């Protein structure tokens, strides 16, 4: 049951990735929050490189790096706390 509850927020983040629509469709007040989604930010950076032939803004790269390393740190903490009980679930 916990697996399904854990997957729900990540499924919603996936639908918020602007693959079939432009970043211009996002209201200006939500752009800062929207860029904290690492997949959306990565798509934004790749669109700048591939479609517009320009480098992505450094602020986007900084946000992408900060969110990614924060998630890496949180994942490491969760893993270290729960690794003793992993064998019980395998």
Order of alpha helices (4+ residues) and beta strands (2+ residues): alpha-alpha-alpha-alpha-alpha
